[in-house]
C-alpha cells in the first residue's frame, strides 16, 4: 500500500491555514498564505495547495476568494497520525528505533499518514531508503518505509536489519537457513547476503511504502 507524504513547505502552509482559521474564523487567501509563510510567489502557493488537495488535506473552491476548506484530521473517518522519520537505511550508526517500552522517540522530522496505514500498531517509525536493492518489491531509492518496531520476523518478511560486524543497516527479506541467515534483495541484479545469526539484529518490519511528492 502506498500514500503520499508532504514537504516541509506544505506542512508550513497547512499549519498556517489551521492557525489562521482558528484565529479569524475563516480561511486565508493565497496572498495571506504567501505573506504568512514568507513565500515569494502566489503561484508557488497555488502549486502547493494543489498538492495538498491531492493528498487529502484540503479542498479548494477556485471560484471563491477564500475558497480553502481545511479537512479535519477525522474527516471521512480517516484519522491522521504523526510518524517520526528517524534515519536512512544505509551504512552508518544504528537506527535509533523506539524501544518496546519507551513509547515514542524524539525526531526533528516526520510525516502524517492515514491511521489505516499503521494497521493499529503503536510503535511505528519511518526510514528513508537509500539504494535499489528492493526495486522489484516496488521500493525505490528515496522512498520512505513505515516500520513496525519488532525484534523478530517471519520467514520471508521484509525487515530492517542491523549487521553488527559491518556496522550498517540493510532492508532485505529474511530467510533462516542451517547455521546462517540469508538476506535476500528484491533485485535480480544483486546477490543475497549470508551471515551468522549472532550478527543480525532485527529493527523493524515494513508496514507500508510512501513516495514523497515532487
C-alpha positions as CSV (number, residue, x, y, z in Angstrom):
1,X,0.0,0.0,0.0
2,X,1.3,3.5,-0.9
3,X,0.4,7.0,0.0
4,X,2.0,10.5,-0.4
5,X,3.8,12.5,2.2
6,X,4.0,16.3,2.2
7,X,7.0,18.5,2.1
8,X,8.2,20.8,4.9
9,X,6.8,23.8,2.9
10,X,3.4,22.1,2.5
11,X,3.4,21.3,6.3
12,X,4.1,25.0,7.0
13,X,1.2,26.0,4.8
14,X,-1.1,23.6,6.5
15,X,-0.1,24.9,9.9
16,X,-0.7,28.5,8.8
17,X,-4.2,27.7,7.4
18,X,-5.1,25.9,10.7
19,X,-3.9,28.8,12.9
20,X,-5.4,31.5,10.6
21,X,-8.8,29.8,10.7
22,X,-8.7,29.3,14.4
23,X,-7.7,33.0,14.9
24,X,-10.1,34.6,12.4
25,X,-12.8,32.0,11.9
26,X,-12.4,31.9,8.1
27,X,-9.7,30.6,5.7
28,X,-6.8,32.8,4.3
29,X,-6.4,33.9,0.7
30,X,-3.4,32.8,-1.4
31,X,-1.8,36.2,-0.7
32,X,-2.3,35.7,3.0
33,X,-0.6,32.4,2.9
34,X,2.3,33.8,0.8
35,X,2.9,36.6,3.3
36,X,2.4,34.4,6.4
37,X,4.7,31.6,5.1
38,X,7.2,34.0,3.6
39,X,6.7,32.6,0.1
40,X,7.7,35.0,-2.7
41,X,5.2,33.9,-5.3
42,X,1.5,33.3,-5.2
43,X,1.9,30.7,-8.0
44,X,4.2,28.7,-5.7
45,X,1.5,28.8,-3.0
46,X,-1.1,27.7,-5.6
47,X,1.1,24.8,-6.7
48,X,1.5,23.6,-3.1
49,X,-2.2,23.9,-2.4
50,X,-2.9,21.7,-5.4
51,X,-0.6,19.1,-4.0
52,X,-2.2,19.3,-0.6
53,X,-5.6,18.9,-2.1
54,X,-4.4,15.8,-4.0
55,X,-3.1,14.4,-0.7
56,X,-6.5,15.0,1.0
57,X,-5.5,17.7,3.5
58,X,-7.7,20.5,2.0
59,X,-10.4,21.1,-0.6
60,X,-10.3,24.1,-2.8
61,X,-13.1,26.1,-4.4
62,X,-11.4,28.1,-7.2
63,X,-14.3,30.4,-7.8
64,X,-14.2,31.8,-4.2
65,X,-11.5,34.2,-2.9
66,X,-11.1,32.3,0.4
67,X,-12.2,29.0,-1.0
68,X,-9.9,26.7,1.0
69,X,-11.7,24.1,3.1
70,X,-9.5,22.6,5.7
71,X,-10.2,18.9,6.1
72,X,-10.3,17.9,9.8
73,X,-8.0,15.0,10.9
74,X,-11.1,13.0,11.4
75,X,-12.7,14.0,8.1
76,X,-14.4,11.0,6.4
77,X,-13.2,8.7,9.2
78,X,-9.6,9.0,8.1
79,X,-7.7,9.9,11.2
80,X,-4.1,11.1,10.6
81,X,-1.3,10.1,12.8
82,X,2.2,11.5,13.1
83,X,5.1,9.2,12.3
84,X,8.7,10.2,13.1
85,X,11.4,9.8,10.4
86,X,14.4,8.6,12.3
87,X,17.0,7.9,9.7
88,X,18.1,6.3,6.5
89,X,18.7,2.7,5.6
90,X,22.4,2.9,4.7
91,X,25.9,2.4,6.2
92,X,26.4,4.3,9.5
93,X,25.3,4.3,13.1
94,X,22.4,2.1,14.4
95,X,19.0,3.5,13.7
96,X,17.5,5.0,16.9
97,X,14.3,3.0,16.7
98,X,11.8,3.2,19.7
99,X,12.3,0.7,22.5
100,X,9.3,-1.5,23.1
101,X,8.6,0.1,26.5
102,X,9.6,3.6,25.6
103,X,6.6,4.8,23.6
104,X,7.6,7.4,21.1
105,X,11.1,8.7,20.2
106,X,12.4,12.2,19.6
107,X,12.8,13.2,15.9
108,X,13.2,16.5,14.2
109,X,11.3,15.3,11.1
110,X,8.2,13.4,10.5
111,X,5.0,13.0,8.4
112,X,1.3,12.5,8.8
113,X,-0.4,9.4,7.3
114,X,-3.8,7.8,7.4
115,X,-4.2,5.8,10.6
116,X,-5.2,2.9,8.3
117,X,-1.6,2.6,7.1
118,X,-0.3,1.8,10.6
119,X,-2.9,-1.0,10.9
120,X,-3.5,-0.2,14.6
121,X,0.2,-0.6,15.6
122,X,1.7,1.8,18.1
123,X,5.5,1.6,17.6
124,X,5.6,2.8,14.0
125,X,8.6,4.8,12.7
126,X,9.8,5.8,9.3
127,X,13.0,5.4,7.4
128,X,14.3,6.8,4.1
129,X,15.5,4.2,1.6
130,X,18.9,4.6,0.0
131,X,19.8,2.2,-2.8
132,X,17.9,0.0,-5.2
133,X,18.2,-3.4,-3.6
134,X,14.4,-3.7,-3.2
135,X,13.1,-2.2,-6.5
136,X,11.4,-5.4,-7.5
137,X,9.3,-5.0,-4.4
138,X,8.4,-1.5,-5.6
139,X,10.7,0.2,-3.1
140,X,13.0,2.7,-4.7
141,X,15.8,5.0,-3.7
142,X,14.4,8.0,-1.9
143,X,11.2,6.2,-0.8
144,X,10.1,6.2,2.8
145,X,9.1,3.0,4.5
146,X,6.9,2.8,7.6
147,X,8.4,0.3,10.0
148,X,6.8,-1.6,12.9
149,X,9.3,-1.9,15.7
150,X,9.8,-5.6,16.2
151,X,12.7,-7.8,17.2
152,X,11.6,-10.9,15.5
153,X,10.2,-11.7,12.0
154,X,8.5,-14.4,10.0
155,X,10.3,-16.3,7.2
156,X,10.4,-14.1,4.0
157,X,9.3,-11.0,5.8
158,X,10.9,-7.6,4.7
159,X,12.8,-6.2,7.6
160,X,15.4,-3.6,8.6
161,X,18.4,-5.4,9.9
162,X,21.4,-4.1,11.8
163,X,24.5,-6.0,10.8
164,X,26.7,-5.8,13.9
165,X,30.1,-6.6,12.3
166,X,29.6,-4.5,9.3
167,X,28.1,-1.6,11.3
168,X,25.3,-0.9,8.8
169,X,21.6,-1.3,8.3
170,X,20.0,-3.0,5.3
171,X,16.5,-3.6,4.1
172,X,16.0,-7.2,2.9
173,X,13.8,-10.2,3.1
174,X,15.0,-12.6,5.8
175,X,15.3,-16.4,5.5
176,X,16.6,-18.7,8.1
177,X,18.9,-21.5,6.8
178,X,21.0,-24.1,8.7
179,X,23.7,-22.2,10.7
180,X,23.2,-19.0,8.8
181,X,20.8,-16.2,7.8
182,X,20.1,-15.3,4.2
183,X,19.1,-11.7,3.5
184,X,17.5,-11.6,0.1
185,X,17.3,-8.4,-2.1
186,X,14.4,-7.8,-4.4
187,X,16.6,-7.0,-7.3
188,X,17.7,-9.6,-9.8
189,X,21.0,-7.8,-10.3
190,X,22.1,-8.2,-6.7
191,X,23.2,-11.2,-4.7
192,X,21.9,-12.2,-1.3
193,X,23.8,-11.5,1.9
194,X,24.7,-14.5,4.0
195,X,25.6,-14.0,7.7
196,X,25.6,-15.7,11.1
197,X,22.5,-15.5,13.3
198,X,24.5,-13.7,16.0
199,X,25.4,-10.9,13.6
200,X,21.8,-10.0,12.9
201,X,19.6,-7.6,14.9
202,X,16.1,-7.0,13.5
203,X,15.0,-3.4,14.0
204,X,11.6,-3.5,12.3
205,X,9.3,-4.9,9.6
206,X,7.9,-3.0,6.7
207,X,4.2,-1.9,7.1
208,X,3.9,0.5,4.1
209,X,5.8,2.4,1.4
210,X,5.5,6.1,0.9
211,X,6.6,8.2,-2.1
212,X,7.2,11.8,-1.5
213,X,5.6,14.5,-3.7
214,X,8.0,16.3,-6.1
